[in-house]
Amino acid sequence: MADLIYNRGLDELATWTSATYKFMLLKGSGYTPNKDHDFVTNLTPASNEVAGAGYTRQTVGTPTRTIDDTNDRITYDCADPAFGSIASGETVSAMVLYRQVSSDTDHILIAYFDITDTPTSGSAFSIVVDAQGLLYVDQGP
């Protein structure tokens, strides 16, 4: 599955540097990404979120938003999320970005990032954000 930005999430990016955003990890193939999904509950976290000992959702660190008039886009970037040491037995398949509100029923989905299936091993688990930014929104040609 390819990366995507959720429709509702696109509207939320205006608050990138002022609201609380978090990352969560998904396992296996139980969730099919859909741009029309709005809230974390659409992911069915009870069965699709990584649950190994040591895992916790991570707050986005040092969010930046840059308007790039040359390339007609806005780039959203942040520090590499570090999820700590996750016990063996899970296979991470995706990372999801959401804006924290009060609970999974109203946490707003922003983006889905497909990653190479990676088994947890009890060692530190981090995702490296691309040097050009976490994501960007452009106006096309």
C-alpha positions in Angstrom: 0.0 0.0 0.0 1.2 3.5 -0.8 1.4 6.4 1.6 -1.6 8.7 1.8 -3.0 11.8 3.4 -6.5 11.5 4.8 -9.0 14.0 3.3 -10.0 15.4 6.7 -6.3 15.4 7.8 -5.4 17.7 5.0 -7.6 20.3 6.5 -6.0 19.8 9.9 -2.4 20.5 8.8 -2.9 24.3 9.3 -2.4 23.6 13.0 0.8 21.6 12.5 3.0 23.8 14.7 0.4 24.7 17.4 -1.6 21.5 18.1 -0.5 18.1 19.5 0.2 15.5 16.8 1.2 11.9 17.5 2.5 8.8 15.7 1.2 5.2 16.2 2.4 2.0 14.7 0.2 -0.6 12.9 0.9 -4.3 12.5 0.0 -6.8 9.8 -2.5 -6.3 7.1 -5.7 -6.0 9.1 -6.3 -2.3 8.2 -6.9 -1.2 4.6 -6.0 2.5 4.3 -8.9 4.7 3.0 -8.6 8.5 2.4 -12.2 8.8 3.6 -11.4 7.6 7.1 -11.5 10.4 9.7 -10.7 9.1 13.2 -8.2 6.7 14.9 -11.1 4.4 15.6 -11.4 3.7 11.9 -8.0 1.9 12.2 -9.5 -0.6 14.7 -6.5 -0.1 17.0 -7.5 -2.9 19.4 -6.6 -5.4 16.7 -4.3 -3.5 14.3 -2.1 -1.4 16.5 1.3 -2.7 17.8 0.8 -3.8 21.4 4.2 -5.3 22.4 5.7 -4.4 25.8 7.5 -1.1 25.7 5.4 0.4 22.8 3.7 3.7 23.3 2.4 6.3 20.8 4.9 9.1 20.3 4.3 12.8 20.2 5.6 14.6 17.1 8.8 16.5 18.1 10.0 19.8 16.6 7.3 20.2 14.0 8.1 22.7 11.3 6.0 24.0 8.4 7.7 25.7 5.4 6.1 27.5 2.5 8.1 26.8 -0.7 7.0 29.3 -3.4 9.6 27.9 -5.8 8.1 24.4 -5.8 4.5 25.6 -5.0 4.2 23.4 -1.9 4.1 23.4 1.9 6.5 21.0 3.6 5.8 19.5 7.0 8.7 18.1 8.9 9.6 16.8 12.4 12.1 14.9 14.4 12.5 11.2 13.8 10.0 9.4 16.0 11.6 7.0 18.4 9.3 4.4 19.9 11.7 2.9 22.4 12.4 -0.8 22.8 9.4 -2.9 21.7 9.3 -6.5 22.8 9.8 -9.2 20.2 6.8 -10.7 18.5 5.3 -7.8 16.5 5.8 -7.0 12.8 5.4 -3.3 12.2 3.9 -2.6 8.8 2.8 1.1 8.9 3.0 4.3 10.8 0.0 6.7 11.2 0.1 10.4 12.0 -2.9 11.9 13.8 -3.9 15.1 15.6 -4.7 14.4 19.3 -8.0 15.7 20.5 -9.3 13.7 23.5 -9.7 10.0 22.6 -9.4 7.6 19.6 -13.0 8.5 18.7 -12.1 12.1 17.9 -8.3 11.9 17.2 -8.1 13.1 13.6 -6.2 11.0 11.1 -3.6 12.9 9.1 -1.5 10.5 7.1 -0.7 6.8 6.6 2.9 5.8 5.9 3.5 2.3 4.5 6.8 0.9 5.8 8.7 -2.3 5.0 7.4 -5.0 7.4 9.9 -4.9 10.3 9.8 -7.4 13.1 10.4 -6.0 16.6 13.2 -7.5 18.6 13.3 -5.8 21.9 15.7 -3.2 20.6 15.1 0.5 20.0 12.6 1.1 17.2 12.7 4.4 15.3 11.5 5.7 11.9 13.8 7.9 10.0 12.0 10.9 8.5 13.1 11.7 4.9 15.6 14.5 4.7 13.2 16.5 2.5 10.5 16.4 5.2 7.8 14.1 6.6 5.2 15.1 3.9 4.3 17.9 1.6 1.3 19.3 -0.1 1.7 20.8 -3.5 -0.5 22.4 -6.1 0.6 20.1 -8.9 1.7 21.3 -12.4 
